[in-house]
Amino acid sequence: MFRWFVNRRRKKLTRIPFLSSWEDIIRRNVGHYCFLEDAERAQLRTLIQVFIAEKDWVGAGGLELTDEICVTISAQACLLLLGLPHNYYKNVKTIIVYPSAVVPPPRKLGFFENTMVPVDPAQPIVGQAVQRGPVIIIWDAALREGRHPKSGHNVIYHEFAHKLDMLDGSINGTPPLRDRAEYHDWAQTCSNEYFRLKKRIEKGKKTFLNAYAATHEAEFFAVATEQFFDQPRLMIKYTPDLYRVLKKYYRQDPSGRVSRNHCEGEKKAQVAGLHT
């Protein structure tokens, strides 16, 4: 019965015409949006309508929430869901947005921890996904990275990839997959790439994946997700097997989108040249 009411409410939300002002925000702040086909854009807009309505939004650090903030964050979070069976990130209830990098409160010592051992000082963060808790997003980073996808950094993709990873109750760099074969392929491919990355970093060699991906398996998946969407053709060049398993998981092909868009852009430029 509860599921029926939820679905009914969601259908009502998606029947509401999508605001043109929201569309303008997405086009201005989400670089990946221009690569989507019309059907994908329509699907993304319906996801955004439900996502914004169902989450609790909190402005922190003096930030006043606006449509621009909520729509920009929602569009990028929902982009990850386009090909996935999902429930609108059921493990995300609250999204806390700060204006700029914030230092979290110091970690409290556990009951059995030795108080003589120094606790590492808290470091500024640009985002955080808390298991069974909120997602924290830093607005200036989210805006900058959404507008400039070629950088390969995207705090929203990163933190919401963590939330996908957490859906099975653990944070291990492996989100819920379809079957045993996919788990086997995922484990073999991601393990190989993870340890290859660590070895290259240890030897001081350049890497395609951001070095933060070598922190542990959960960060590997989150960082790989950022670069899968923002630098897909480079990922195919440097880590083709990793691109393959992420493509299979997300059921999306960002490289194909970018290539298609690039070709269309060249055609338009050629046509424009004929008229000059």
C-alpha positions as CSV (number, residue, x, y, z in Angstrom):
1,M,0.0,0.0,0.0
2,F,2.8,2.4,0.9
3,R,4.5,1.7,-2.4
4,W,1.3,2.5,-4.2
5,F,1.1,5.9,-2.6
6,V,4.7,6.6,-3.4
7,N,4.3,5.7,-7.0
8,R,1.1,7.8,-7.2
9,R,2.8,10.8,-5.8
10,R,5.7,10.4,-8.2
11,K,3.5,10.2,-11.2
12,K,1.8,13.4,-10.1
13,L,5.2,15.1,-9.8
14,T,6.3,14.1,-13.3
15,R,3.0,15.3,-14.8
16,I,3.9,18.9,-13.8
17,P,5.5,20.7,-16.7
18,F,9.2,21.1,-16.3
19,L,10.1,24.7,-15.6
20,S,11.9,26.5,-18.4
21,S,14.0,28.2,-15.8
22,W,15.2,24.8,-14.5
23,E,16.1,23.8,-18.1
24,D,18.1,27.0,-18.4
25,I,20.0,26.1,-15.2
26,I,20.8,22.6,-16.4
27,R,22.1,23.9,-19.8
28,R,24.2,26.5,-18.0
29,N,25.7,24.4,-15.2
30,V,25.7,20.8,-16.3
31,G,28.2,20.3,-19.2
32,H,27.2,16.7,-19.8
33,Y,23.6,17.6,-20.6
34,C,24.4,18.7,-24.1
35,F,25.7,15.2,-24.9
36,L,22.4,13.5,-24.1
37,E,19.8,12.6,-26.7
38,D,16.3,14.1,-26.4
39,A,14.8,11.0,-24.8
40,E,17.6,10.9,-22.2
41,R,17.1,14.6,-21.4
42,A,13.4,14.0,-20.9
43,Q,14.1,11.1,-18.6
44,L,16.6,13.2,-16.7
45,R,14.1,16.0,-16.2
46,T,11.5,13.6,-14.7
47,L,14.1,12.1,-12.4
48,I,15.0,15.6,-11.2
49,Q,11.4,16.5,-10.4
50,V,11.0,13.5,-8.1
51,F,14.5,13.8,-6.6
52,I,14.2,17.4,-5.6
53,A,10.7,16.9,-4.1
54,E,11.7,13.8,-2.1
55,K,14.9,14.9,-0.5
56,D,15.4,17.3,2.4
57,W,17.6,20.1,1.4
58,V,19.6,22.0,4.0
59,G,21.7,25.1,3.4
60,A,24.6,25.4,5.8
61,G,27.4,27.8,6.6
62,G,25.1,30.8,5.8
63,L,24.1,29.4,2.3
64,E,20.6,30.3,1.2
65,L,19.3,27.5,-1.0
66,T,18.0,28.5,-4.5
67,D,16.6,26.6,-7.5
68,E,19.9,26.9,-9.2
69,I,21.6,25.0,-6.3
70,C,19.0,22.3,-6.0
71,V,18.6,21.7,-9.8
72,T,22.3,21.7,-10.5
73,I,23.0,19.1,-7.8
74,S,20.0,17.0,-8.7
75,A,20.7,16.9,-12.4
76,Q,24.2,15.5,-11.8
77,A,23.1,13.1,-9.2
78,C,20.3,11.8,-11.4
79,L,22.6,11.5,-14.4
80,L,24.1,8.4,-12.7
81,L,20.6,6.8,-12.6
82,L,19.7,7.1,-16.2
83,G,20.4,3.5,-17.1
84,L,20.1,1.9,-13.6
85,P,17.1,0.2,-11.9
86,H,16.8,2.5,-8.9
87,N,14.7,4.0,-6.2
88,Y,15.9,7.6,-6.4
89,Y,18.8,6.9,-4.0
90,K,16.6,5.4,-1.2
91,N,19.6,5.7,1.1
92,V,19.7,9.5,0.8
93,K,17.3,11.5,2.8
94,T,19.1,14.7,3.4
95,I,21.5,16.8,1.2
96,I,23.5,19.5,3.1
97,V,25.0,22.2,0.9
98,Y,27.8,24.5,2.1
99,P,29.0,27.5,0.1
100,S,32.7,26.5,0.1
101,A,35.1,24.0,1.6
102,V,34.3,23.1,5.2
103,V,36.3,21.5,7.9
104,P,34.2,18.8,9.7
105,P,34.3,18.7,13.5
106,P,37.1,16.7,15.1
107,R,36.6,13.0,15.4
108,K,35.8,11.8,18.8
109,L,37.9,9.1,20.3
110,G,36.4,5.7,20.7
111,F,35.8,4.3,24.2
112,F,38.8,1.9,23.9
113,E,41.2,4.2,22.1
114,N,44.4,5.3,23.8
115,T,44.1,9.0,24.4
116,M,47.9,9.3,24.1
117,V,47.7,8.5,20.4
118,P,47.1,11.8,18.5
119,V,44.0,12.0,16.4
120,D,44.6,13.2,12.9
121,P,43.4,16.8,12.5
122,A,40.3,17.3,10.4
123,Q,40.9,18.4,6.8
124,P,38.7,20.6,4.6
125,I,36.3,18.6,2.4
126,V,34.4,19.4,-0.8
127,G,31.9,16.6,-0.3
128,Q,31.0,13.7,1.9
129,A,28.7,10.7,1.8
130,V,27.7,9.3,5.2
131,Q,26.5,5.8,5.5
132,R,23.0,5.8,6.8
133,G,23.3,9.6,6.8
134,P,23.3,12.7,4.5
135,V,25.3,13.7,1.5
136,I,27.3,16.9,2.0
137,I,28.1,19.0,-1.1
138,I,30.3,22.1,-1.4
139,W,28.5,24.4,-3.8
140,D,31.3,26.3,-5.4
141,A,33.1,23.0,-6.3
142,A,29.9,21.5,-7.6
143,L,29.2,24.5,-9.8
144,R,32.7,24.7,-11.2
145,E,33.0,21.0,-11.9
146,G,29.6,20.7,-13.4
147,R,30.4,23.5,-15.9
148,H,33.9,22.1,-16.8
149,P,33.5,18.3,-17.1
150,K,36.8,17.9,-18.9
151,S,38.6,18.4,-15.7
152,G,37.7,14.9,-14.6
153,H,36.6,16.0,-11.1
154,N,33.0,16.1,-10.0
155,V,32.1,16.1,-6.3
156,I,28.5,15.2,-7.0
157,Y,29.3,12.1,-9.1
158,H,31.8,11.1,-6.5
159,E,29.6,11.3,-3.5
160,F,26.6,9.8,-5.1
161,A,28.7,6.9,-6.5
162,H,29.5,6.3,-2.8
163,K,25.8,6.1,-2.1
164,L,25.3,3.6,-4.9
165,D,28.1,1.6,-3.4
166,M,26.4,1.7,0.0
167,L,23.1,0.3,-1.2
168,D,24.1,-3.2,-0.3
169,G,25.0,-2.1,3.3
170,S,28.8,-2.1,2.8
171,I,31.3,0.4,1.4
172,N,33.7,-1.7,-0.6
173,G,33.8,-0.2,-4.1
174,T,31.3,-2.8,-5.4
175,P,27.7,-1.5,-5.9
176,P,24.8,-4.0,-6.2
177,L,25.3,-5.8,-9.6
178,R,23.0,-8.0,-11.7
179,D,24.4,-11.5,-11.4
180,R,27.4,-13.7,-10.4
181,A,29.1,-13.2,-13.7
182,E,29.0,-9.5,-13.4
183,Y,30.4,-9.6,-9.9
184,H,33.2,-11.9,-11.1
185,D,34.1,-9.6,-14.0
186,W,33.9,-6.5,-11.7
187,A,36.1,-8.0,-9.0
188,Q,38.7,-9.2,-11.5
189,T,38.8,-6.0,-13.6
190,C,38.6,-3.4,-10.8
191,S,41.2,-5.3,-8.6
192,N,43.6,-5.4,-11.5
193,E,43.2,-1.7,-12.2
194,Y,43.3,-0.8,-8.5
195,F,46.6,-2.6,-7.8
196,R,48.1,-1.4,-11.1
197,L,47.3,2.2,-10.1
198,K,48.9,1.7,-6.7
199,K,52.1,0.3,-8.2
200,R,52.4,3.1,-10.7
201,I,52.0,5.7,-7.9
202,E,54.5,3.9,-5.7
203,K,57.0,4.1,-8.6
204,G,56.3,7.8,-9.2
205,K,54.8,7.2,-12.6
206,K,52.0,9.2,-14.2
207,T,48.5,7.8,-14.0
208,F,45.3,8.5,-15.8
209,L,43.1,7.9,-12.7
210,N,43.4,10.5,-10.0
211,A,45.8,9.3,-7.3
212,Y,43.0,9.6,-4.7
213,A,41.5,6.4,-6.3
214,A,44.4,4.4,-4.7
215,T,43.2,5.3,-1.2
216,H,41.0,2.2,-1.0
217,E,38.5,0.3,-3.1
218,A,35.5,2.6,-2.3
219,E,37.4,5.7,-3.4
220,F,38.5,3.8,-6.5
221,F,34.9,3.3,-7.6
222,A,33.9,6.9,-6.8
223,V,36.9,8.4,-8.6
224,A,36.5,6.1,-11.6
225,T,32.9,7.2,-11.8
226,E,33.9,10.8,-12.1
227,Q,36.3,10.1,-14.9
228,F,34.0,7.7,-16.6
229,F,31.5,10.4,-17.2
230,D,33.8,13.4,-17.6
231,Q,36.8,11.8,-19.4
232,P,35.4,8.8,-21.2
233,R,37.6,8.8,-24.3
234,L,40.7,9.1,-22.1
235,M,39.5,6.2,-20.0
236,I,39.0,4.0,-23.0
237,K,42.6,4.9,-24.1
238,Y,44.3,4.3,-20.8
239,T,42.0,1.8,-18.9
240,P,39.7,0.2,-21.5
241,D,38.7,-2.7,-19.3
242,L,37.6,-0.4,-16.5
243,Y,35.5,1.6,-19.0
244,R,33.9,-1.6,-20.1
245,V,32.8,-2.7,-16.7
246,L,31.5,0.8,-15.7
247,K,29.6,1.0,-19.0
248,K,28.0,-2.3,-18.3
249,Y,27.1,-1.3,-14.7
250,Y,25.8,2.2,-15.5
251,R,24.3,1.1,-18.8
252,Q,25.5,4.3,-20.3
253,D,28.2,5.1,-22.9
254,P,29.6,8.6,-22.3
255,S,32.3,8.1,-24.9
256,G,29.7,7.4,-27.5
257,R,27.8,10.5,-26.5
258,V,30.9,12.7,-26.7
259,S,31.9,11.3,-30.1
260,R,28.4,11.7,-31.5
261,N,28.2,15.3,-30.2
262,H,31.7,16.0,-31.6
263,C,30.7,14.7,-35.1
264,E,27.5,16.8,-35.0
265,G,29.5,19.8,-34.0
266,E,31.9,19.3,-36.9
267,K,29.0,19.0,-39.3
268,K,27.4,22.2,-38.1
269,A,30.7,24.0,-38.5
270,Q,31.1,22.7,-42.0
271,V,27.5,23.8,-42.9
272,A,28.2,27.2,-41.3
273,G,31.4,27.4,-43.4
274,L,29.4,26.9,-46.6
275,H,27.4,30.0,-45.8
276,T,30.3,32.3,-45.0
